[in-house]
């Protein structure tokens, strides 16, 4: 009986020693690692750079989020999409005297194909700033007065891509009534719409 008590006491003592020894070993390991880290300038620099990268990424994300919020809150209303029939009717009746058709192709394209009768030419690819420059500068560039902001601008190009870009630029520049002819010149020519020849063209 006495021997069992001695064995039990020994087991309890060993069990108590093991956690204490493990904790001591863990503290020693942490202390050694800390000393090694502090003694290594490269490790310190790497950690600092890592923290800086994280902070920079956070700032970038916050800035992007803020910019996105501003962009969507200021996003202009969609433009009106014009069809071939609507444009032809406008040309025949001049029902809306505020409508101005704007061909945004390059001048060489107009000389090759002609244009929708009465359309003005603002080449959006090579003169993307045209709708934002002062009125005097616009007149110097094109030889005619820039359309007033209360006019309705209907943009077209060859296939509709540049027209969409121009419509967005017009909205940004302050025009409120903006339209797009998505079919643009390809659709107009295919449907045999009337054509005005351009000086120097074929």
ChimeraX attribute file (.defattr): number of C-alpha atoms within 10 A of each C-alpha:
attribute: neighborCount
match mode: 1-to-1
recipient: residues
	/A:1	5
	/A:2	7
	/A:3	8
	/A:4	9
	/A:5	10
	/A:6	10
	/A:7	11
	/A:8	12
	/A:9	12
	/A:10	12
	/A:11	12
	/A:12	10
	/A:13	11
	/A:14	11
	/A:15	11
	/A:16	11
	/A:17	11
	/A:18	11
	/A:19	11
	/A:20	11
	/A:21	11
	/A:22	11
	/A:23	11
	/A:24	12
	/A:25	12
	/A:26	12
	/A:27	12
	/A:28	12
	/A:29	12
	/A:30	12
	/A:31	12
	/A:32	12
	/A:33	12
	/A:34	12
	/A:35	11
	/A:36	12
	/A:37	14
	/A:38	12
	/A:39	11
	/A:40	11
	/A:41	11
	/A:42	11
	/A:43	13
	/A:44	13
	/A:45	11
	/A:46	11
	/A:47	13
	/A:48	12
	/A:49	12
	/A:50	12
	/A:51	12
	/A:52	12
	/A:53	12
	/A:54	12
	/A:55	12
	/A:56	12
	/A:57	12
	/A:58	12
	/A:59	12
	/A:60	12
	/A:61	12
	/A:62	12
	/A:63	12
	/A:64	12
	/A:65	12
	/A:66	11
	/A:67	12
	/A:68	12
	/A:69	12
	/A:70	11
	/A:71	11
	/A:72	9
	/A:73	9
	/A:74	10
	/A:75	12
	/A:76	12
	/A:77	11
	/A:78	11
	/A:79	16
	/A:80	13
	/A:81	15
	/A:82	17
	/A:83	16
	/A:84	15
	/A:85	12
	/A:86	12
	/A:87	18
	/A:88	16
	/A:89	12
	/A:90	13
	/A:91	17
	/A:92	9
	/A:93	9
	/A:94	12
	/A:95	10
	/A:96	11
	/A:97	10
	/A:98	13
	/A:99	20
	/A:100	18
	/A:101	22
	/A:102	25
	/A:103	27
	/A:104	27
	/A:105	22
	/A:106	17
	/A:107	16
	/A:108	12
	/A:109	16
	/A:110	23
	/A:111	15
	/A:112	13
	/A:113	16
	/A:114	20
	/A:115	27
	/A:116	24
	/A:117	15
	/A:118	13
	/A:119	16
	/A:120	18
	/A:121	19
	/A:122	22
	/A:123	20
	/A:124	20
	/A:125	13
	/A:126	11
	/A:127	12
	/A:128	15
	/A:129	13
	/A:130	22
	/A:131	21
	/A:132	14
	/A:133	13
	/A:134	10
	/A:135	16
	/A:136	12
	/A:137	14
	/A:138	19
	/A:139	14
	/A:140	10
	/A:141	13
	/A:142	13
	/A:143	10
	/A:144	12
	/A:145	13
	/A:146	17
	/A:147	17
	/A:148	12
	/A:149	14
	/A:150	12
	/A:151	16
	/A:152	19
	/A:153	24
	/A:154	24
	/A:155	31
	/A:156	31
	/A:157	28
	/A:158	22
	/A:159	15
	/A:160	20
	/A:161	14
	/A:162	22
	/A:163	26
	/A:164	20
	/A:165	16
	/A:166	30
	/A:167	24
	/A:168	20
	/A:169	18
	/A:170	21
	/A:171	21
	/A:172	15
	/A:173	15
	/A:174	13
	/A:175	19
	/A:176	17
	/A:177	19
	/A:178	22
	/A:179	27
	/A:180	27
	/A:181	26
	/A:182	22
	/A:183	21
	/A:184	23
	/A:185	22
	/A:186	13
	/A:187	17
	/A:188	22
	/A:189	17
	/A:190	9
	/A:191	11
	/A:192	8
	/A:193	17
	/A:194	14
	/A:195	14
	/A:196	14
	/A:197	16
	/A:198	17
	/A:199	9
	/A:200	10
	/A:201	13
	/A:202	10
